[in-house]
């Protein structure tokens, strides 16, 4: 751990012990309840191949079905779908159902893999720095994951990545299983009483909680079977973010990461990122006398003669396509009150990359996309 940011070992140890104790207590209650239910025979239809397997209600898991099909499937399937609902591989089946399996080469598999990797990252952040964890999803751009955490004035940067990465790699190698329980709202409030961020998220009557290793976290899931499926892990960057996308709230540290089932895929990804930088428009624009950006007008582009010709040609093309394809062209503002972006959900996902400013004590932002403005146009007709 970096020595310049000591953690409160006593506090962290007490919090972790409490959560694990409560998790195990609630888990035992849930298992006892499941054991008391009838374990009747059920039919499990495998979508790929239309095969049918026998199982038992509240006992047979998708992982057991995968093992019956092949060892290779059991070793590579990250997540299942039960009656079109994503389902943990080790979660018991509850009734007659159809089951489908997803590996890393599917959208469902990748998203689950990276979501689970975010939990590994969260565990590393909590253990290394004593951060209060906030939220950790896979990214909306479908390439990796991040975790938001709060630790006062701590500013994470590249110097911290070796410590975080080493801790995450160690946790992955331990093969920690992802365990799922459902708790009541009051139980969840007790479990996370030390974390105000988590308390804000607890609103439903029934809450899903996952554990992997020493990490106990609010999460709807699902997750990969265990952390050993993550063979390659790397921190990419760190930035600041506001809790729940509001600049009036706490400033958090957001750490981005990427992970893969093998080191070869990670190296290929890092190579592709390096290659992509060669074609960065911020470099090519000035080099080819097309356009440039200036600090006195951040976020805006100065189009040079060559660039203006290309721009006009593209506009001619797109307008012809509008006409040919029957579209009606409209024009919407470039700037909106932040209330619109909070309503649309863009603030929560993109605000750190938006250009925002205050006018008369109200926050405004340049639009990252047209959709919300078009919604206001349709709303006008209602």
C-alpha positions in Angstrom: 0.0 0.0 0.0 1.2 3.6 -0.7 2.5 5.0 2.6 1.2 8.5 2.0 -2.4 7.4 2.5 -2.6 5.2 5.7 -5.9 3.4 6.3 -7.8 3.0 9.6 -7.0 -0.7 10.2 -9.1 -1.0 13.3 -12.2 0.6 11.7 -11.8 -1.4 8.5 -11.4 -4.7 10.3 -14.5 -4.0 12.5 -16.6 -3.1 9.5 -15.6 -6.2 7.5 -16.1 -8.5 10.5 -19.6 -7.1 11.1 -20.7 -7.5 7.4 -19.3 -11.0 7.1 -20.9 -12.1 10.4 -24.3 -10.7 9.3 -23.9 -12.2 5.8 -23.2 -15.6 7.2 -26.1 -15.3 9.6 -28.6 -14.3 6.9 -27.2 -16.9 4.5 -27.7 -19.7 7.1 -31.3 -18.6 7.6 -31.9 -18.5 3.8 -30.3 -22.0 3.3 -32.4 -23.4 6.1 -35.5 -22.0 4.5 -34.6 -23.5 1.1 -33.9 -26.9 2.7 -37.5 -26.8 4.1 -39.0 -26.4 0.6 -40.0 -29.4 -1.5 -37.1 -30.6 -3.8 -39.4 -31.9 -6.5 -38.0 -33.2 -9.9 -37.9 -30.6 -12.6 -37.1 -30.6 -16.3 -34.3 -28.5 -17.6 -34.3 -27.7 -21.4 -30.9 -26.7 -22.8 -31.6 -24.1 -25.5 -28.4 -24.8 -27.5 -29.2 -28.3 -28.9 -32.7 -28.5 -27.4 -31.6 -31.2 -25.0 -33.5 -32.0 -21.8 -32.0 -32.8 -18.4 -33.4 -33.9 -15.1 -32.9 -31.8 -12.0 -34.3 -31.0 -8.5 -36.0 -27.8 -7.5 -33.9 -25.6 -5.1 -31.0 -28.0 -5.5 -29.8 -28.4 -9.1 -27.7 -25.5 -10.4 -26.8 -24.4 -14.0 -23.2 -25.3 -13.1 -24.3 -28.9 -12.5 -26.2 -29.0 -15.8 -23.1 -27.6 -17.6 -20.9 -30.4 -16.0 -23.4 -33.0 -17.3 -23.0 -31.6 -20.8 -19.2 -31.3 -20.9 -16.2 -30.4 -18.7 -15.2 -27.7 -21.2 -18.6 -25.9 -20.9 -18.4 -26.0 -17.1 -14.9 -24.5 -17.2 -15.8 -21.7 -19.6 -19.4 -20.8 -19.0 -19.5 -17.5 -17.0 -23.2 -17.0 -16.6 -26.5 -18.7 -17.5 -29.9 -17.5 -18.6 -32.9 -19.2 -17.0 -36.2 -18.6 -18.8 -34.4 -15.5 -20.4 -33.3 -14.1 -17.0 -29.6 -13.9 -16.3 -28.8 -16.4 -13.5 -25.7 -17.2 -11.4 -24.1 -20.5 -12.4 -24.3 -21.7 -8.7 -27.8 -20.4 -8.0 -30.3 -23.3 -7.6 -33.0 -23.6 -10.1 -36.6 -23.1 -8.8 -38.9 -24.7 -11.4 -39.1 -26.3 -14.9 -37.0 -24.0 -17.1 -35.0 -23.5 -20.2 -31.3 -22.7 -19.7 -28.7 -21.1 -21.9 -25.0 -20.7 -21.2 -22.7 -17.7 -22.0 -19.0 -17.6 -22.4 -16.7 -14.5 -22.6 -17.3 -14.2 -26.3 -20.9 -13.1 -25.7 -22.2 -9.7 -24.6 -23.8 -11.3 -21.6 -20.6 -13.1 -20.6 -18.4 -10.1 -21.0 -20.7 -7.8 -19.1 -20.9 -10.3 -16.2 -17.1 -10.9 -16.3 -16.4 -7.2 -16.1 -19.1 -6.5 -13.5 -17.5 -9.2 -11.3 -14.1 -7.7 -12.0 -15.4 -4.4 -10.6 -16.1 -6.3 -7.3 -12.5 -7.5 -7.3 -11.4 -3.9 -7.8 -13.7 -2.7 -5.0 -12.3 -5.3 -2.6 -8.7 -4.2 -3.5 -9.6 -0.5 -3.0 -11.3 -1.3 0.4 -8.4 -3.4 1.6 -5.5 -1.2 0.3 -6.9 2.2 1.2 -9.9 1.7 3.4 -12.1 3.5 0.9 -15.9 3.7 1.4 -17.2 1.9 -1.7 -20.0 3.5 -3.7 -20.8 1.8 -7.0 -19.0 -0.5 -9.4 -20.5 -1.5 -12.7 -19.2 -2.6 -16.1 -18.8 0.5 -18.3 -21.6 1.7 -20.6 -19.2 1.6 -23.5 -18.9 -2.2 -23.0 -15.2 -2.2 -22.4 -14.1 -2.8 -18.9 -15.4 -1.5 -15.6 -14.9 1.0 -12.8 -15.5 1.5 -9.2 -16.4 4.7 -7.4 -15.0 5.1 -3.9 -14.8 7.8 -1.2 -11.7 8.5 0.9 -11.6 12.1 1.9 -8.8 13.9 0.2 -7.2 10.9 -1.3 -6.4 11.4 -5.0 -5.7 8.1 -6.8 -3.3 8.2 -9.7 -0.9 6.1 -11.7 1.4 5.7 -8.7 -1.3 3.8 -6.9 -2.1 1.4 -9.7 0.7 -1.2 -9.0 -0.6 -1.6 -5.4 -4.2 -1.9 -6.5 -3.4 -4.2 -9.5 -1.3 -6.5 -7.3 -4.0 -6.7 -4.7 -6.7 -7.4 -7.3 -4.5 -10.1 -9.0 -4.0 -11.8 -5.7 -7.7 -11.8 -4.9 -8.5 -13.2 -8.4 -6.0 -16.1 -7.9 -7.7 -17.0 -4.6 -10.8 -18.2 -6.5 -13.2 -16.5 -4.2 -16.7 -17.7 -4.9 -19.5 -15.2 -5.5 -22.2 -15.9 -3.0 -25.7 -14.4 -3.3 -28.3 -13.8 -0.6 -31.5 -11.8 -0.3 -32.1 -9.7 2.7 -34.8 -7.4 4.0 -34.4 -3.6 3.9 -33.8 -3.5 7.7 -31.1 -6.2 7.4 -29.4 -4.3 4.6 -29.5 -1.1 6.6 -27.9 -2.8 9.5 -25.2 -4.5 7.3 -24.1 -1.2 5.7 -24.8 1.2 8.6 -21.2 2.6 8.4 -21.5 3.6 4.7 -23.8 6.5 3.9 -23.5 6.0 0.2 -24.8 2.4 0.4 -27.6 3.5 2.7 -28.9 5.9 0.0 -29.2 3.0 -2.4 -31.3 0.8 0.0 -34.9 1.5 -0.9 -36.5 -1.8 -1.9 -38.2 -4.2 0.6 -36.0 -7.0 -0.6 -32.3 -6.4 -1.3 -29.7 -8.7 -3.0 -26.3 -8.8 -1.5 -23.2 -10.6 -2.8 -20.0 -11.7 -1.1 -16.6 -12.5 -2.6 -13.8 -13.0 -0.1 -13.9 -10.2 2.4 -16.1 -8.0 0.2 -19.8 -7.8 1.0 -21.6 -5.5 -1.3 -25.1 -4.5 -2.4 -25.6 -5.8 -5.9 -28.4 -7.2 -8.1 -25.9 -9.5 -9.9 -25.5 -11.9 -11.5 -21.8 -12.8 -11.3 -19.2 -15.3 -12.5 -18.8 -18.5 -10.4 -15.6 -17.3 -8.7 -12.7 -14.8 -9.1 -10.3 -17.4 -10.6 -11.9 -16.9 -14.0 -10.2 -13.5 -14.1 -6.6 -14.3 -15.3 -5.5 -10.9 -16.4 -6.3 -7.6 -14.7 -5.0 -4.0 -15.2 -6.0 -0.6 -13.8 -6.3 1.9 -16.7 -6.9 5.3 -15.3 -8.4 7.2 -12.3 -10.6 10.3 -12.3 -12.9 12.2 -10.0 -16.7 11.8 -10.1 -19.6 13.2 -8.1 -21.8 11.0 -6.1 -25.0 10.3 -8.1 -23.7 12.7 -10.8 -24.4 15.8 -8.7 -21.7 18.4 -8.2 -23.4 19.4 -5.0 -22.5 15.9 -3.5 -19.3 14.3 -2.4 -16.3 14.1 -4.8 -15.4 10.4 -5.4 -12.4 8.6 -6.9 -13.3 6.6 -9.9 -10.8 3.8 -10.9 -11.2 2.2 -14.3 -9.9 -1.2 -15.1 -9.9 -3.9 -17.8 -9.7 -7.7 -17.3 -9.7 -10.9 -19.4 -9.8 -14.6 -19.1 -6.2 -14.8 -20.3 -3.1 -12.7 -20.5 -3.0 -12.9 -24.3 -6.3 -11.0 -24.7 -5.2 -8.3 -22.3 -1.9 -7.8 -24.3 -4.0 -7.6 -27.5 -6.3 -5.0 -26.0 -3.4 -2.9 -24.8 -1.8 -3.1 -28.2 -5.0 -2.0 -29.9 -5.3 1.0 -27.5 -1.7 2.0 -28.3 -2.4 1.7 -32.1 -5.6 3.7 -31.8 -3.6 6.6 -30.3 -1.7 6.9 -33.5 -5.0 7.7 -35.2 -6.2 10.1 -32.5 -8.1 12.9 -34.3 -6.6 15.4 -31.8 -3.2 14.6 -33.4 -4.2 14.0 -37.0 -6.4 17.1 -37.3 -3.6 19.6 -36.8 -1.0 17.5 -38.6 -3.2 17.4 -41.8 -4.3 21.0 -41.5 -7.9 20.0 -41.0 -8.8 21.4 -37.5 -7.4 22.2 -34.1 -8.5 22.9 -30.6 -7.4 25.9 -28.5 -7.3 26.3 -24.7 -9.2 29.6 -25.0 -12.2 27.7 -26.4 -12.0 24.2 -24.8 -14.3 21.6 -26.3 -14.7 23.5 -29.6 -12.9 23.0 -32.9 -11.3 25.5 -35.3 -11.9 24.2 -38.8 -9.1 25.2 -41.2 -9.8 25.5 -45.0 -9.1 21.8 -45.8 -11.2 20.7 -42.8 -14.1 23.1 -43.8 -14.2 21.6 -47.3 -14.5 18.1 -45.8 -17.1 19.2 -43.3 -19.3 20.9 -46.0 -19.0 17.8 -48.2 -20.1 15.5 -45.4 -23.0 17.9 -44.6 -24.1 17.8 -48.3 -24.0 14.0 -48.2 -26.0 13.6 -45.0 -28.7 16.1 -46.1 -29.2 14.1 -49.3 -29.5 10.9 -47.3 -32.1 12.6 -45.0 -34.1 13.5 -48.1 -33.7 10.1 -49.8 -34.7 8.2 -46.6 -37.7 10.3 -45.7 -36.3 12.0 -42.6 -37.6 15.4 -41.4 -34.7 17.6 -40.3 -34.9 19.5 -37.0 -32.5 21.7 -35.0 -32.2 21.7 -31.3 -30.2 23.8 -28.8 -26.6 22.9 -27.9 -27.0 23.8 -24.2 -29.4 22.6 -21.5 -30.1 23.0 -17.8 -28.5 20.1 -15.9 -32.0 19.0 -14.8 -32.6 17.6 -18.2 -29.4 15.5 -18.1 -30.3 14.2 -14.6 -33.8 13.2 -15.8 -32.4 11.4 -18.9 -29.7 9.7 -16.9 -26.9 11.1 -18.9 -25.5 13.0 -15.9 -25.0 9.8 -13.9 -23.1 8.2 -16.8 -21.3 10.9 -18.7 -21.1 14.0 -16.5 -17.4 13.8 -15.9 -16.9 14.1 -19.7 -19.4 16.9 -20.2 -18.7 20.6 -20.4 -20.6 22.2 -17.6 -20.9 25.7 -16.2 -23.1 27.9 -13.9 -25.4 30.7 -15.0 -27.4 32.5 -12.3 -26.7 29.7 -9.8 -28.0 27.1 -12.1 -25.9 24.4 -13.8 -25.9 24.0 -17.5 -24.1 21.6 -19.8 -23.3 21.3 -23.5 -25.2 18.4 -25.0 -23.3 15.1 -25.5 -26.1 13.8 -27.7 -29.4 14.9 -29.3 -31.9 12.5 -27.8 -33.1 14.5 -24.7 -33.7 17.6 -26.9 -35.7 15.6 -29.3 -37.8 14.2 -26.4 -38.6 17.8 -25.5 -39.8 18.4 -29.0 -42.2 15.4 -28.8 -43.3 16.5 -25.3 -44.4 19.8 -26.8 -47.1 17.9 -28.8 -48.5 16.2 -25.8 
